[in-house]
Amino acid sequence: MIAECRDGNISKLDLPNLPGGAETFELAAKFCYGINFEITTANVAQLCCVSEYLEMTEEYGRGNLASRSEAYLDDVVCKSLEMSVEVLHQCEGLIPLADELKIAGKCVDAISSKACLEQIASSFSRLEYSSSGRLHMNKQAKGCRDWWIEDLSVLRIDMYQRVIEAMKSRGIRPESIGASLVNYTEKVLKRKPKLWNASIHARNELVPGSISCDEKIVVETISTLLPVEKLVVPISFMFGLLRSAVMLDCGVSCRLNLERRIGAQLEMATLDDLLIPSPQNLGDTFFDVDTVYKILVIFSQQDDSEDEGSGYNSDGLNPPSQTALVKIAKLADSYLAEIAPDANLKLSKFIAVADALPGYARVTDDGLYRAIDIYLKVSPLSIITFVSIHPSIYLPNETFQSHQI
């Protein structure tokens, strides 16, 4: 650079966008002058990048900084899952050079391969021979959690996504993937309790600028990483994701994916799960009734042509059992009773939710009548509309008498 400079009295050089900044440049300078320093997981990614930037390669000298840093990366870092995670975390500020030099790729491969080996080893450790010579599960080992799950929570979402996708391709257990997704998401989103545990009051407190696009990216990314197998993540977690997706105004594909997954196992849900607050831009109602309606429709219209045990990527879903239908009918009626006091709730939406499930799902109509009674106390004139546009709902005499119709 000095030789190429036209100013013979140059006393200052600018090194724009130097990987790792001044601290890493100081290490490179020490290397040039023979001053010893230790290559560690905290600086190896930066040293690999800065040595490439400064052309400190074998072409200019044997045993140069580039080759020594790369040797440490291959021979030390990639032998350990924890060290690979730490170096991958360091790569977040070195993109795209860290990708061009394949530093990030090596770390991702190392993490996924080590996790896979750990899974194989733990599978053997869970098996032990009884005195009769038969194999059975070791109960103590059976409950062990994958120790690497906590390590991955330090990664940025784009790096974390690459690791999870690599793990999936290597056949890591869906339960382990699911546990990692839950741990990672809760670490990120539960820093915003008003977002994750959103109530009807939270929507007014989440003013523009109070949340960043990072959380939106996290929700949309996690939804794409959910395993296709059912019941590997709690349904309350998926409702938490959906609640966040609503509040963050995530993309349509993200919300549809979550709604479909929830609808496929809705019988596991509780009333609190269904109470998704309506964001300010969707109207004046307290709760997002449209989303719950779509979930109920998905649940009730599951295709009976699919084989048992299939995942979410199939064209259809297993039909709900009569037990599940009865349970969800009670849940839907409880939900209607909960949203009925909302004076801004439109009658068409109330009826849509009431009619989302087939008639034979309700063993008794008591819950539905109770919800209608609550709604009519808020909107008494709606009883005429009930009778005229929805004759399938037969109101008992007590309902007419209580509202003096």
C-alpha positions, -999 to +999 in steps of 0.1 A: +000+000+000+029+023+007+046+014-026+014+022-044+008+055-027+019+085-048+027+106-017+062+098-007+057+113+028+028+092+038+026+086+075-009+071+078-027+041+061-064+035+062-075-001+064-113+001+057-135-026+071-107-045+087-121-078+101-120-077+139-110-041+142-079-026+159-076-054+185-072-081+158-048-059+138-026-056+169-025-094+171-015-096+134+012-070+140+025-090+170+027-121+148+048-101+122+073-090+149+075-124+166+056-115+197+039-146+211+002-146+218-024-174+221-049-183+194-082-191+212-118-196+203-124-159+211-100-147+183-095-175+158-123-165+135-111-129+135-075-140+128-086-162+099-103-133+084-077-106+091-049-128+078-069-132+045-075-094+044-038-087+050-026-115+026-007-133+054-008-166+035+017-193+026+023-176-007+043-149+012+058-170+040+057-205+054+038-209+087+021-176+082-009-165+103-035-177+079-023-214+080-018-213+117-052-200+124-068-224+100-049-253+117-063-243+151-098-241+136-096-276+121-075-294+147-089-279+179-122-260+174-140-284+151-133-313+176-155-297+202-192-288+200-189-261+226-159-244+210-175-246+175-206-228+189-184-201+204-165-195+172-197-195+151-210-168+175-178-148+167-185-153+130-217-132+133-198-100+130-175-113+102-201-121+075-197-124+045-159-131+048-164-158+074-186-176+048-162-170+020-134-186+040-158-214+051-152-207+088-190-206+096-197-237+075-170-257+093-185-248+126-220-256+116-209-290+103-189-297+135-219-288+157-244-309+139-220-339+135-210-338+172-247-336+183-255-366+160-227-386+176-239-376+210-274-388+201-260-422+190-240-425+221-269-416+244-291-441+226-267-469+235-264-456+270-302-458+275-300-495+267-289-520+293-292-557+296-313-572+324-303-604+342-324-623+317-302-611+289-330-588+275-325-552+265-345-526+283-344-488+287-322-473+314-347-451+332-320-427+345-305-421+311-339-420+294-347-387+311-314-370+302-317-338+282-295-330+253-267-309+269-260-288+238-295-272+238-284-244+261-252-238+242-270-229+210-291-201+227-262-176+223-263-177+185-280-151+163-311-164+146-295-168+112-267-188+125-290-208+148-312-216+117-282-230+098-273-252+128-309-266+132-312-272+095-279-291+095-291-311+125-323-320+108-304-333+077-283-355+100-314-370+116-313-355+151-344-365+171-374-342+165-379-341+203-344-327+207-350-302+179-382-291+194-367-287+229-340-265+214-365-244+195-385-239+227-354-230+247-341-206+221-374-188+215-381-183+252-346-169+257-353-143+230-390-135+232-395-137+270-372-107+273-404-090+260-430-104+285-457-081+271-451-097+237-449-134+247-476-134+274-497-108+256-529-098+273-557-075+261-539-047+278-505-055+262-516-044+227-520-009+239-485-009+255-467-023+224-464+011+207-445+015+174-408+013+180-411-007+213-402-039+195-375-045+169-376-064+136-353-089+152-382-104+172-403-106+141-375-124+122-371-148+152-409-158+152-410-162+114-378-183+114-387-205+143-421-213+127-403-227+097-380-248+118-407-266+138-405-304+133-431-319+111-439-345+137-468-338+161-466-333+198-428-326+199-434-291+211-461-280+237-492-265+221-489-237+246-455-228+230-471-227+195-499-205+208-472-182+223-455-181+188-489-174+172-497-147+198-463-131+190-469-134+153-502-116+156-487-088+177-457-084+154-478-086+122-457-114+109-462-127+073-493-146+062-473-179+056-460-178+092-494-174+108-510-200+085-483-225+093-488-220+131-526-221+127-525-254+108-502-270+134-523-258+163-555-270+146-541-304+141-537-309+179-562-285+193-576-309+218-544-302+238-553-265+242-568-246+271-591-215+272-561-193+281-544-204+249-573-192+228-574-158+243-552-141+216-554-103+219-564-084+189-537-060+176-547-024+173-547-024+135-574-052+134-602-033+151-616-025+185-624-060+198-603-073+227-595-107+212-585-119+177-616-139+170-608-144+133-576-164+141-594-186+166-622-192+141-597-203+115-581-227+139-615-243+148-622-247+111-589-264+105-596-287+134-631-297+123-622-301+086-592-324+090-592-349+061-600-385+070-579-399+041-545-395+059-528-425+076-523-423+113-491-408+125-484-385+096-469-351+099-480-316+089-466-317+054-492-341+040-522-329+020-546-338+048-547-344+086-561-372+107-598-367+115-605-357+151-620-384+173-655-379+188-638-374+222-617-346+208-647-330+191-667-330+223-637-315+242-632-288+216-669-280+215-668-273+253-637-252+248-653-232+219-684-225+241-662-214+270-643-191+245-676-177+233-687-170+269-653-153+275-655-130+245-693-124+247-691-093+270-671-074+243-696-047+232-677-044+199-679-080+190-699-084+158-728-109+158-715-125+125-682-134+142-700-148+173-721-170+151-692-180+130-673-194+160-704-211+173-710-227+139-673-237+132-678-272+146-703-298+134-736-300+153-729-335+166-698-322+184-720-308+212-734-334+236-753-306+253-760-270+242-759-256+278-725-239+272-736-224+240-769-210+255-748-196+284-726-177+259-756-165+239-772-152+271-741-133+281-738-118+246-775-107+245-771-089+278-745-067+260-764-066+226-801-073+234-813-065+199-792-092+184-817-119+195-840-111+165-810-115+142-801-148+159-835-162+151-838-148+116-804-156+101-795-186+122-825-208+127-803-239+135-797-223+170-828-230+191-830-207+220-848-220+251-878-202+265-857-190+294-835-170+270-866-152+255-881-145+289-849-132+304-846-107+276-883-098+275-887-108+238 
